[in-house]
């Protein structure tokens, strides 16, 4: 497929709405009138939610080149045989793959043939000599052509994200009210209508992707280090984010609970989710005890480290990042999270403060996208090694009751 060149953004949102509407209609009248409204709306929201695209550049994989011979013509008109090297470059990505098809508005007239499969995207190109600089130059040119419109698509998506859930609710209630009016009309003209039943349909369960498990690299000559894939990291963060949002809706799950009690709620879900791992709290690592560590069971190596804090303003927020990096992280810790429990009423103001103040931290390198309204991705560096990048996810939950 040609990247960002198939479906106009002017048409794409309506296509999504039509999919949701069709899903509602295929369930039928009895189902829609008897289903638990909140459960079914939540199901629709999750099923059709679009997540922004993010190419994980550090997952780049270059295939061994395929060599071929091509017949070329020089500037004198003479033909000759030339050896050509064909490369395929692959990256992992996060987000909704269907966005690769969308032509953003506005856009640049830049596109390239790409292949998208599962959560991997790749492109191919050729060079005519074994030259490192030529390879880097051509790869960079193709990357820019292929993904030049990625940020523009994400910007378009952001424009409609705030109204997305409300639109899903409106679609559901529009169709449900039509069925109610239809039944009222039938009753008024003495048409038999199926009697209400006490049974309530259960909303379908979203089929989750297979949970990625940690693997051991076989590339190391003398030792094998455990590797947590980006997909597993994404899954861990989604588990934490979904759990925290669920708790926001049920104040009884967080009222009068301190950091340790809230942390234990998260540990409960992580402990049994991944084969070959152990999840522990208040575990000693480097210079102190951190709140959550997910370890590889075979050799007790770290896979994921997280710290939990109640929000006490931007000064304490920056101190919490420093504490995580200065005291708890070793050189081999590369996937971490800071989880914030916010009791302030003005949650939006806190989120804006997080996004502004995080950039002032001395270990900050760059933003790395967002996973939700209150889950932000960043690349930081280790204090003891400025060339060692660390994925930091800052997740905030609103527990104000």
Secondary structure in CASP SS format (residue, H / E / C, confidence):
PFRMAT SS
TARGET T0000
AUTHOR 0000-0000-0000
METHOD secondary structure of the structure
MODEL  1
X C 1.00
X E 1.00
X C 1.00
X C 1.00
X C 1.00
X C 1.00
X E 1.00
X E 1.00
X H 1.00
X H 1.00
X H 1.00
X H 1.00
X H 1.00
X H 1.00
X H 1.00
X H 1.00
X H 1.00
X H 1.00
X H 1.00
X H 1.00
X H 1.00
X H 1.00
X H 1.00
X H 1.00
X H 1.00
X H 1.00
X H 1.00
X C 1.00
X H 1.00
X H 1.00
X H 1.00
X H 1.00
X H 1.00
X H 1.00
X C 1.00
X C 1.00
X H 1.00
X H 1.00
X H 1.00
X H 1.00
X H 1.00
X H 1.00
X H 1.00
X H 1.00
X H 1.00
X H 1.00
X H 1.00
X H 1.00
X C 1.00
X C 1.00
X C 1.00
X C 1.00
X C 1.00
X E 1.00
X E 1.00
X E 1.00
X E 1.00
X E 1.00
X E 1.00
X E 1.00
X E 1.00
X E 1.00
X C 1.00
X C 1.00
X C 1.00
X E 1.00
X E 1.00
X E 1.00
X E 1.00
X E 1.00
X E 1.00
X E 1.00
X E 1.00
X C 1.00
X C 1.00
X C 1.00
X C 1.00
X C 1.00
X E 1.00
X E 1.00
X E 1.00
X E 1.00
X E 1.00
X E 1.00
X E 1.00
X E 1.00
X E 1.00
X E 1.00
X E 1.00
X E 1.00
X E 1.00
X E 1.00
X E 1.00
X E 1.00
X C 1.00
X C 1.00
X H 1.00
X H 1.00
X H 1.00
X H 1.00
X H 1.00
X E 1.00
X E 1.00
X C 1.00
X C 1.00
X C 1.00
X C 1.00
X C 1.00
X C 1.00
X C 1.00
X C 1.00
X C 1.00
X E 1.00
X C 1.00
X E 1.00
X E 1.00
X E 1.00
X C 1.00
X C 1.00
X E 1.00
X E 1.00
X E 1.00
X E 1.00
X E 1.00
X E 1.00
X E 1.00
X E 1.00
X C 1.00
X C 1.00
X C 1.00
X C 1.00
X H 1.00
X H 1.00
X H 1.00
X H 1.00
X H 1.00
X H 1.00
X H 1.00
X H 1.00
X H 1.00
X H 1.00
X H 1.00
X H 1.00
X H 1.00
X H 1.00
X H 1.00
X H 1.00
X C 1.00
X C 1.00
X H 1.00
X H 1.00
X H 1.00
X H 1.00
X H 1.00
X H 1.00
X H 1.00
X H 1.00
X H 1.00
X H 1.00
X H 1.00
X H 1.00
X H 1.00
X H 1.00
X H 1.00
X H 1.00
X H 1.00
X H 1.00
X H 1.00
X H 1.00
X H 1.00
X H 1.00
X H 1.00
X H 1.00
X H 1.00
X H 1.00
X H 1.00
X H 1.00
X H 1.00
X H 1.00
X H 1.00
X H 1.00
X H 1.00
X H 1.00
X H 1.00
X H 1.00
X H 1.00
X H 1.00
X H 1.00
X C 1.00
X C 1.00
X C 1.00
X C 1.00
X C 1.00
X C 1.00
X C 1.00
X C 1.00
X C 1.00
X C 1.00
X C 1.00
X C 1.00
X C 1.00
X C 1.00
X C 1.00
X C 1.00
X C 1.00
X C 1.00
X C 1.00
X C 1.00
X C 1.00
X C 1.00
X C 1.00
X C 1.00
X C 1.00
X C 1.00
X E 1.00
X E 1.00
X C 1.00
X C 1.00
X C 1.00
X C 1.00
X C 1.00
X C 1.00
X C 1.00
X C 1.00
X C 1.00
X E 1.00
X E 1.00
X C 1.00
X C 1.00
X H 1.00
X H 1.00
X H 1.00
X H 1.00
X H 1.00
X H 1.00
X H 1.00
X H 1.00
X H 1.00
X H 1.00
X H 1.00
X H 1.00
X H 1.00
X H 1.00
X H 1.00
X H 1.00
X H 1.00
X H 1.00
X H 1.00
X H 1.00
X C 1.00
X H 1.00
X H 1.00
X H 1.00
X C 1.00
X C 1.00
X C 1.00
X C 1.00
X C 1.00
X H 1.00
X H 1.00
X H 1.00
X H 1.00
X H 1.00
X H 1.00
X H 1.00
X H 1.00
X H 1.00
X H 1.00
X H 1.00
X H 1.00
X C 1.00
X C 1.00
X C 1.00
X C 1.00
X C 1.00
X C 1.00
X E 1.00
X E 1.00
X E 1.00
X E 1.00
X E 1.00
X E 1.00
X E 1.00
X E 1.00
X E 1.00
X C 1.00
X C 1.00
X E 1.00
X E 1.00
X E 1.00
X E 1.00
X E 1.00
X E 1.00
X E 1.00
X E 1.00
X E 1.00
X C 1.00
X C 1.00
X C 1.00
X C 1.00
X E 1.00
X E 1.00
X E 1.00
X E 1.00
X E 1.00
X E 1.00
X E 1.00
X E 1.00
X E 1.00
X E 1.00
X C 1.00
X C 1.00
X C 1.00
X H 1.00
X H 1.00
X H 1.00
X H 1.00
X H 1.00
X H 1.00
X H 1.00
X H 1.00
X H 1.00
X H 1.00
X H 1.00
X H 1.00
X H 1.00
X H 1.00
X H 1.00
X C 1.00
X C 1.00
X C 1.00
X C 1.00
X C 1.00
X C 1.00
X E 1.00
X E 1.00
X E 1.00
X E 1.00
X E 1.00
X E 1.00
X E 1.00
X E 1.00
X C 1.00
X C 1.00
X C 1.00
X C 1.00
X H 1.00
X H 1.00
X H 1.00
X H 1.00
X H 1.00
X H 1.00
X H 1.00
X H 1.00
X H 1.00
X H 1.00
X H 1.00
X H 1.00
X H 1.00
X H 1.00
X C 1.00
X C 1.00
X C 1.00
X E 1.00
X E 1.00
X E 1.00
X E 1.00
X E 1.00
X E 1.00
X E 1.00
X E 1.00
X E 1.00
X C 1.00
X C 1.00
X E 1.00
X E 1.00
X E 1.00
X E 1.00
X E 1.00
X E 1.00
X E 1.00
X E 1.00
X C 1.00
X C 1.00
X E 1.00
X E 1.00
X E 1.00
X E 1.00
X E 1.00
X E 1.00
X E 1.00
X E 1.00
X E 1.00
X E 1.00
X E 1.00
X E 1.00
X E 1.00
X E 1.00
X C 1.00
X C 1.00
X C 1.00
END
